[in-house]
């Protein structure tokens, strides 16, 4: 800094009415301004200042506040060899102030008059749900109020109170987990079904969906064959989806008689065709293929499934005939089935015969009779060892016992008749054969396996943005909670997942007690009792193998059995240090002004307080400061000297010194916080005039369309206020500020003795109305057009003495 090197908390440098010329330095021709300090120029003429090395012709401002008010700047520049930006000011990094890194009001910069623009950074988007939208909002507050917190109070006629929308950008999937439903595949039923779930690097389930594809790959361990199929896209909120491969001919040749094989399944998440994450390989069993031997002499044969079936499953039993070397043309066959375990849904005759007659009068019995061949049937095709007669459709009932169903099905050939109307020998009242999961020619009575729907695993995820938590409870006193949702997965490939109401949860990270705690049934809590952050907190979720997932009482019988478990990963940030800053630590009396409620007293300046926190934790790099003013509460050591009003405004009350500190909730003892010493008193600050501003709308800039989900991500939103009164009925808000000799200002309301009126020369163009403690300018019906710099006239009168303190236009 050619004149000043200003660094450190709460340092303030003020220039008043001087000429600053021909200064130069490596950083900042006039000043190098760092870390929560303030440099204010009021009425200066700044000429021919430049940086000799890097940046900032006048000021190099690193995370600090620089104010030019009523200044004239010309011929200031960077060093000619420097490619850096900032001919006047190089603003580097985000200031700890909620307001601005640079404020230029009513200044002349290289010959051009500037207007007021308001800038502040927005951050902490890691606490928002990925892929959701938000807005920056403008607040125009009454006198003495904080402009940074609270709901918007702008009237409906004000235009552009909200910026255009931004969207938080989800991160790519960084891990894939699976719960396999069908661990064993059969030659006659080889559906592969699983539930997969995606997570980003933090553990959030809301991953980036753009260009995302999910594939499931099956690998035959014995032959090396591979099959890859696409999976359905995951749900955006949970990152979960079911992936199913019907198998069928795609796995032909994977099954071997008398040999149990193995296969592996892997699910991969790909972006634009490149694998971003993949699940660990899960082992599948390939059940031995069952060898069924066809009949070698005349008779009938039926085939039951080789693989187990669930209650509700539907399957078809085909009845075929060995014709004994003759062409069959008619048949009568009776099928007996277990009517308790199986429900007959229908009979489908072979197209080779005429439509069959079906008799189901006796429960558990169906007789099928077909007489003659269909006209289009070739007789030569009706000779063989496996001529299809008909099929029956059966469904496993809810009452079917699990395990081996011994008397599932049997059949009797009443008779088979050839095309020559000759009864085929050995087919009259002859018991048929039934093949099933047992190899060979079958048996007179067939068996089948019925399996129950059981749990095969669970998956869980944190609600909303809960995988990354900010412990703001130590500032606000309100606990921050993240609920964990758990789902139960079953072995049935089509069964819906079940939401688990009462899983068993515990924190498995050794140091977790300092960071977070659990609230039943499964919610992670960070509150004032915790005093640290962590890059990884693991929450174990467990479900007993026999659990219903509904209540602990229902799980009592399951104690001691095997259990299913999964984990949910959290990241927790803790405010390691909180700093309080203000643009001015000296609040002087305002000359000739007294508060309306105390005529014997003096009216002092006020200033906005800002709280900024650095965040970190075990395994986490401490971040730069982040504005937490809206979360903090302030208190002073002596409210008769300085009082906190409207949340974050420090108002001078009486001569003396006071220290501003955070009013932290009980138990918040682990943060490093510093107090801010404020002095009230000194030479009275002269009022040099009144500024009268009329605003009707705002324009926004700097708000991006997308924002990364990262604590370090931020954007500077900028708003410019404008005034346009174009039609009858248009309304604007009127603000009056006392302009002080130090370049500062003091916002005034009608209750402070402010009167705003329309210049009589323009009384037909505009009217002023007082609404509560606000002033509105309204274009009346029949108004005449006018343009003037003195259309509104303001006076500030001391309510006690009646004397005019200041006036303005």
N, C-alpha and C positions, 0 to 999 in steps of 0.2 A: 504494500500500500504506500503510494507516494506520500500521502499525508498521514494516514491512519492505518494501523494494523489492528483490527477489532476482532477479537476472538474470545469466546467464553460465554457462559450462560448469563443472559440478561445484561450484556454490555450495551450501552446506548451512546451514540455519537451524534451530536446535533450541530449543523452549520446554520447560522442565522444571518442572512443578508450580506454575505461576503462575496468576494470575487476569488474564484479558485481557478488558477491558470498555470499552464506549463509544468504540470506535475507528471511524473512517470515512474513506473515500477514494474517488476516482473509480473505481478498479479494485481491488477486494479490501479489505474493511474492515480486515483485519489485515495481509494480505500479498498482494503481487503477485509471483507465482512463475513464472518463465519459463525455458525452454530448458535442460533437463537439470540443473536445480537441484532441491534437495529441501527441503521445509519439514516438520518433524516436531513434532507436539504430543503430549506425554506427560504425562497426568494434569492437563491444564489445565481450568479452568472458563472458558468463553467465553460472554460475555453481551453482548447489545445492541450487536453490531457490525454495520455495514451498509455497502453500497456506495452512494455518493452519486450515481453516474452510470450505470454500465453493468451490471456483473455481479459475482457472487461476494461474498455477504454476509460471509464470513470470508476466503476465499482465491480469487483469480483465478489459476487454474493453467493456464498455456499450455505444452503439451508438457513438463510437468514432473511431479514426484512429490510428492504431499501425503499425509501419514500422520497419522491421529488414533489414538492408542492410550490407552485408559483415560480419555478426555476426557469432559467434560460440556459440551454445547452447547445454548443456549436463547436465544430471543428475538433471534436474528440474522436479518437480512433484507436484501433488495434495497431500493434506493430506491423509494418508492411509484410514481414515474413510469416506472420501468423495466419493460419487457415481457420482458426477458431472463430466462433460466433460471438457477438456481444460488443458492438462498437461503443455502446454506452454502458450496458450492464450485461454481464454474463451471470445468469441465474442458474446455479448448479444444484441439482437435487431438490427434494421436497422440503419446504420449510416446516419447522415444527408448529408454526402458527396456522390456525385454521383459516386465516384470511388470505394473505397474499405473500408472494416472494418479491414482488415489485409493484409499487403503487405510483402511478403518474397522474396527478390531477392539476388541471389548469396550468400546465407547463408548456413552454415553447421548446420543442426539440428540433434542432436544425431548421428553424424557421417555420415549423408547422404547429398549430395549436392542437393539443391532445384532448381527448374526452375521458371520462372516468370509465374504467373497465374493471370488473371484479373477477378475481381468479382464486380458486382453491383446489387443492388436490383431493381426490377421492381414492380410498384404499380399502384394504381388508376384504377383498372380494373372495378370499378363500373361505369365508364364513357364509357364503351364499351357495344356493343349489346350482350346480352346473346346468347349462343350457336353459336358463331362465332369464327373463328380461327385467330391466329396471330403468329408472330415469333419475337424472339430477333435478332437484326442485329448487326453485327460487323462493326465498322468504324475505319479505319486506316488513320489518317489525316496527312496532311503535317505539317511542323513546324509552331508553333505558333497558330495552330487551336485548337478549342475545339473538343474533341473526343466524346462528348455526344450528340450533336445535328446535325441536318441537314441530307440530303439524303446521302446514301452510295456512295462513289466514288471509291470503289475497282474495279480493272480491272477484266475483264472476266476470266482471267486465275487463279485468286485466288479462292481457294476451301473453301466452307463452310462459306460464308459470312453471311448466315442466319442459325438460329438454327432450330431444328425440331419444328413442329407446336404444339401450345397449343390451347385448346378450353375453352372459358369462359363458366362456368357451370351456367345454369339458376336456379333460386330458384323455389321451389314448389308454386303452386297456393295457395294464401292465402284468396282470395275472389272470389265470383261468382256473377255476375249480369245477369239479364235476361230482355228481352223485349218480352212480349207475343203477338203473332200475332192473335191467335184465342181465344178471351175471352169467347165466347159463343159456346157451343157444342150442337148438335142436334142429335136425334136418328138416322136420316138418313144421317148425315154428321158430324162425331165426330172426325175429324182430330185435333190433338193438335200440334201446331207449335209455336216455339219460337226461338229467337236468344239469345245465351248465350255468355258471355265474361268473361275470367279469368284474374286475376291480381295477382302479387306477393305482398309481404309485402310493397314494395316501391311504387307499382303502375305500374310496367312494365307489358306490355302485353305478353312478351316472357317468358312463364313459362316453368318449367321442363317438358319434354315430356316423359321421361323414366318412365315406369310403371304407366303412367297416364291413367285413365278411367273416362269418364263422363257419369253419369246416370241421367235420368229424372224419377221422381216418381210422380204419380197421386194418390191423396187420396180423396175418396168419403166422404164428410163431414157427409152425412146422414147415410150411412151404415158402414163406417169404412173400406171399401174395398180399397186395394192398388194395383197399377200396376207399375212396374219399367221396364224401357226399356233403352238400351244403346243409347248414342248419338255419332255422328261423332266427331272425334278428332278436336281440334281447329287448325286454321292456326297459324303457329309458329310466324309470324310477328305481328299479331294482337290479338291473343288469342281468336278469335271469331269463332263461328260455328253455323249452324242451327241445331236444334234438332226437329224431327218430329215423332209423333206416329200416325199411320193411324187409330187407334181406332177400328172400326168394331166390331167384336165379342168380342174383349177384354173388351169392355165397356157395354156388354149386361147386362141389368137389372139395369143400372145406371139412366135410365130415367123413370119418372112417369107421368101418365096422369094428367093434370090440376095442376101440382105442379112444381114450379121452384126450382131446387136443386142447391147445391154448391159443388165444388170440389177445391182442392188445388194442385198446381204443384210446385215442388222443384227440382232444378238441383244441383247435388253434384259432386265435383271433388275428385277422390279417387286415392291413390298411393298404389299399391300392395294390393288393397282391403280395405284399411283404409281411411275413409273420412278425407280429409284435409281441405275442405271448402265447404260451401253450400250456396245457395241463400236464401233470405227471401221467405216465402211462398207467391205465387201469387194466387188470387182467380179467379176461372173460374165459369161461370154460366152453369147449365144444363137445357136447355130449356124443357118445358113440352112435353111429347110424344104426338103426334097427333093420335087420335083414328079414324081410317077409318072403316066405316061399309060397308060390301060387299053387292052387289045387292041381292034382295030377289025374283026377278022375271026375266024373260028372257030379255036380253038386253046386251049392251056393256058398259065398264067402262075403263077410263084411269087414270093414277096417275101422277100428277106433283110433284116436290120436295116439301118437308115440310120446307126445310131450304133455306135461301137466296142464290142467285148465283151471281157471278161476270161476267162482260163482258169477253168473251172468254171461259167461263166454258162450258163444254160439259156434257149433261145428257141424259138419255134414258127414254122415256115414254112407259110403257108397256100397251097394249090394251088387255083386257081380256073380256070374255063373260060369262053370266049366260045362260045356255042352256035350261032352262025351263024343265028340266027332260029328254030331248032328247040328243042323241049323235050327236054333230055337225060335219059335214064333209066338208062344204064349207062356205065361207063368203065373203061379200063385205062391207067394212067399209071406210068412208071418214073422214079424220081428217083435221080440219081447225086450223091454227096457225097464230100468229101475225108475218107477214113476215118482218116487220121492226125490231122487237126485237129479232126474232129467225131465225136461218138459219138451213134448213134441211140438214143434213149430210148423211143420209141413212136410209134404212128400212131393218130390219132383221126379216124374217118370222120364225114362230114356226116350229121346226123339225117334228111336228106331221102332218103338211100339206104338200102338194106338193108345189114347189116353187111358190111364189106369183107373180102376175103381179102388177106393181106399176105405177101409173099415176100421174105425177107432173106437167102437162102442165099448170095448173093455179097456179100463185104464191100464197103462203099461203095455198095451198090445196094439199093433197095427198090422193089418193084413192088406197086401197090395196084390191086385189081380189085373193083368193085362192080357187081352185076347186079340191076337193078330198083329201083323206088322203094319207100320205106316206105309202108305202107297209108295213113297220115294225110297224105301229101304232096300238095299241090295242084299239078297238072301245070303250071298257068299260071306258077307261081313258078320253074319250071326253065328258063325262057327268059331270056337276058340276056348282058351282057358280063362279069359277074363272079360266076358261080354257084359257090359253094363246093363243092369235091369232097371234100377231106380236109385234115388238117394233120399235119405230122410234128414231133416234139419232138427237138431236137438240143442237145447240150452241148459247149462248147468244151473240148478236152482239154488236159492239162498240156503235151503235146508240140506243141501248135499254135505255129507260128512267129509272132512279133509283127510287126506291120505289116499290109500288104494281102495277104489270102489270095486269090490269083488264081483258082484253080479250086475255089471253095468248093462250088458246087452247080450242077447242070444237070438238065433233065428232058425226057422224051419222051412225047408223047401216042401211045400204041399204037393207041387208037381211042376215039371218043366215039359212042354209039349213042342215037338218039332214041327217044321213046316208041312210035313206029311201027316200031321195030326197023330203022330205016334208019341206016346209018353216016353220020355227019355229015361232009360233004366237008372235005378238008384237015386231018383229024385222025388220019389213019392214019400211024403211024411218022413223026410230024412233031415236029420239035424245038420245045420250048416256049421261052417267054421268061422271064428272071429279072430282076426289078428289085432294085436295091441302093442304095448311097449315092450312085450316079450318077443324075442326073435323066434323065427320058425314058421310052421304052417298054421299057427293059431290054435285056438281051443274052442270047445263047444260053448263055453261061457266066457265072454270077453271082460277084461278089466280095464280101468282107466285111473289115472292119477288126478286127484283134485287138490289143489293147493290153496292156502289162505292168503289174503292180502296182508302183507307185513311191512313194517318200516325197514327201509334199507339205508337211510341216512337223513341228514338235515342240512340246511344251509341257512345263513342269517346275514343280515346287513343292517347298517345304521340308517335311521330315518333321515330323509332330507339331506342336509349338508353336514350331518352329525359326525361323520368320520374325522373331520378336522374341527376342533373346538377351540374357542378363545375364552379363557377364564376372565370374563368381565365382571364376575360376581364380586371380586375384591374391590371393584370400583363402585358398583351399583348396589351391592347387597342382595341381588337377585341371582339365585342359582341358575346355571346353564345346564340343560338336560338334553340327552340324546337317547331316544328309545331304540332298542334293537328288536327287529322283527325276525322271527324264526319260523321256518316252514319244514314240514315233515314230508319226506318223499317215500313212496311205496314201490313195491316190486311189480305191480301191475303196470304195463306200458301205457295204459290209457287212464289210469286213476289220477284225479286231480290232486294237487298238493294240499296238505292240511295246515292251516295256520295254528301254530302252537301258542296257546294262551299263557301257559305257565312253564317255560323251560327252566332248567337249573343253570344259573349263571354265576361266574366267579371271575375275579381278576387274577391272572396268572403272572403278571409282571411283578417282580419282587418289590420294586420301588413305587408301585402304583398308589399306595396309600397317601403319599405326599401329593399326588397329582389329581386323583379322582376317587370316587366311591360309587357303590352300586345301590340302587333303589329297586325294590321288587316291582314287577316281576323281573325285568331285565332292562334297566335304564341307567346309563352312565351319567353321573352328576359331578360337576365341578362347582365349588362354592367357596365361601370365605374361609372354610376350614383347611383348604388346600394351599400349598405354598410353593409349588413348582410346576414346570411343564415337562413334556417329554416328547421325543420324536416317535415313540412307539409304545402304546399301551395295548396289551392283548387281553381281550375279554373272551373267556372260554364259555361256550354254550353247550349244554349237555342235555340229552333226552334219554331216559332209561329205555331199554329195548322193548319193554312191554307197555310203555307209556301211552296214554290216550291223548296226551298233549293238552288236556283240559284243566287239570288241577293237581295239586300235590296229593290230595286225598286219593284221587284215582290212581296215583302212581305208587301207593304204599306197597302193593303186592309185587311191584317190580324191583324193589330194593335188592341189591346184591346181584342183579342180572347184568349182562353186558349192556353197554350204553353206546349211543351215537353222539358224536361231538363235532363241533366246528369252532372256528374262532372269528372274531371281528377285531380289526385293527383300528386304533384311534391315534390321532396326533393332537396333542394339547399344547397350546401356547399360553404362557404366563407373562404378565406385565412385570418385567424385572426392575424397571425404573420408570418413574413418572415425574415429569418436569412441568413446572408452571411458569408461563411466560406472559408478558403483556407488552404492548408497544410503548407504554410509558409507565415508569415506576414512580414518577413524581406527579401528584395530582394537586394542581395549584388552584387557589381561589379564582373565580371568574370576576373580573373587576365590575363593581357596581351592581352585582346580582346577588339576590338573597332567595332562599327557597320560600315558596308561598306559604308553607306551613310554619315557618320560623323567621319572622321578619328581623329578629336580632341576630340571626345566624348568617352564614356566608354560603353561597353556592359554589361547590367545588367541581373540578373536572371528574369525568368517569373514564374508564378504559375497559376494554374487553380482555377477559382472561382466557388463556388457552392451556389445556393440559395435553401433554404429549408423552407417549409411552414407548419404550423399547421392549420388544417381546422376544422371549426365548424359552429355553428349557433344556433338559438333559438330552444331548445329542442334536440340539437345534442351534444353528448359528443365530446369535442375537441380531434382530432386525434393526434397521434405522427407525427413527422415531415416527410414530403414527398418531394422528390427532384423535384423542379420546375425550374431547371436551364435553360431548353430548352424553358421555357415560359418567362423568365425574361430578362430584359436588364439592363446593368450595366453602371454606370458613375463614374468618379472620380472628387474629388474637385480640383485637379490640374493635368492636363494632361501633364505638363512639368516634373512632378515628376513620375507619374505612369499613364499609358494609358491602356484602355481596347481594346484588339484586338481580332478579330475573335469571337466576341460574349461574350466569358466568360474566356478570358486569361488576367491576369493582368501583364503588361510588365513594368519593371523598365525603366525609361527614364532619370532621373537626381536625384541628391542628395536632400533628403528632406522627408517630410511626406505628405501623401494624404489619404483621406477617400473615400472608395468605397461605393456607395449607389445604390439602385435600381433606374433606370430611369423610374419611374412609369408614366402611362398615366395621362393626365389631368383629374382631378376628383377623382382619386384614393387616397382619403385622410383618409380612415377608417382603413387601416391596420397599425399594429404596426411593424415598420421596424427598424432595427438597422444598423448602419454603421460599416464598417470594416476598422480600421486604418492600413495602410501599411507604413512601413519604407523602404526607398530606400537609400542604402549606407552602411557604415561600412567597415570592413576589407575585402580586395579583396579575393574572393573565388578561391582557387587554382584549376587548372584543373589537375587531377591526371592521366588522360588517356582518350582514346576514346573507346566506345563500338560499335562494328559493328554487326548488326543483320540482318540475311537474313531469310525471312519468305515466305512460299508458301501456307500455308493452316492453318486452325484452327479446333480445336475440341471443342465441346460444352458439358457442363454438367450442371445439376441443373435446366434445363428448364422442368417443369412438363408437363404432357399431358393435365391436366385440371387445371383451376384457378377459384376460387370462385368469384362471382360478389359482392365484398364488398370492401369498402375503406381501410379496415385494411388488406386485402389479398395482399400478395406480394410473390415473389420468387427471390432467388439470382441466377442469371445466371452467369456461369463461363465459360471462354474461355481460352484455351491454344494454343499458337502459335507454329507451328512446321515447319521444313524445310526438304523437300524431293525433291531432283533433281535426277530423275531416267531415263530420256530419252532425246534424242536430242529435242531441242525446248522447254524444260521445262523452266519456268521463275519464278524468285522470286523477292520480293521487298527488297531493302536494306535500312536500317535505321542506322543512325549514331548519337550517343549521346555523348556529353562531360560529363565525370564522374567528379563530383565536390567533394571537400574534405569533404563537409558536408553530403555525401551520396546521394545527389540529382543528377540530370542530366539535361542537356540542349540539346534539339533536334536541330540538325544542318542539313542544306541543302546545295547543291552545291553553291547557291547564297551567303552562309555565308563563303565560302572559303574552303569547304570540297572537297577533292579529294579521290575517292575510286578506287583502281586498283587491278588487279589480281596478286598475287605473280607469278613472272616469272616462277617459278618451276611448275606452274599449268596452264600456259597460254593456253594449249590445252584442258583444262577441262571446263573453264568458261570464259565468256566475260561480261564486264560491259558496259551498255549503259545508257546515260542520256536522259530521256524523260521529257521535260519541266523542272520542278524543282524536279523530282523524279529520283531515280536510280534503274535500273533493272539489275539483274544478269541472263544471258541467257546461257543455255547449247548449244554450237554450234554443227553443223553437224560434225560428225567424232570425237566428243569429247572422251577423254580417262577418264576412271574412276579414282577417287581420293578421299581420305579422309584426311583432314588436318585441324588443328586448326588455321593455319595462311594463309589460301587460299586467303583471302581478306585483303588488307592493306589500312589503311585510314590515311590521314594527314589533320590537320586543320591549315591552313595558314592565318595569318592576312593579309587582302587584302590591308591594308594601308602600313605596314612596310615590308611585305614579309617574316617575320619570322614565323617559325613553332611554333604553340601554343601547339599542342599535337599530338600524334599518337596512333594508336591502330590496333588490328587485329580482 
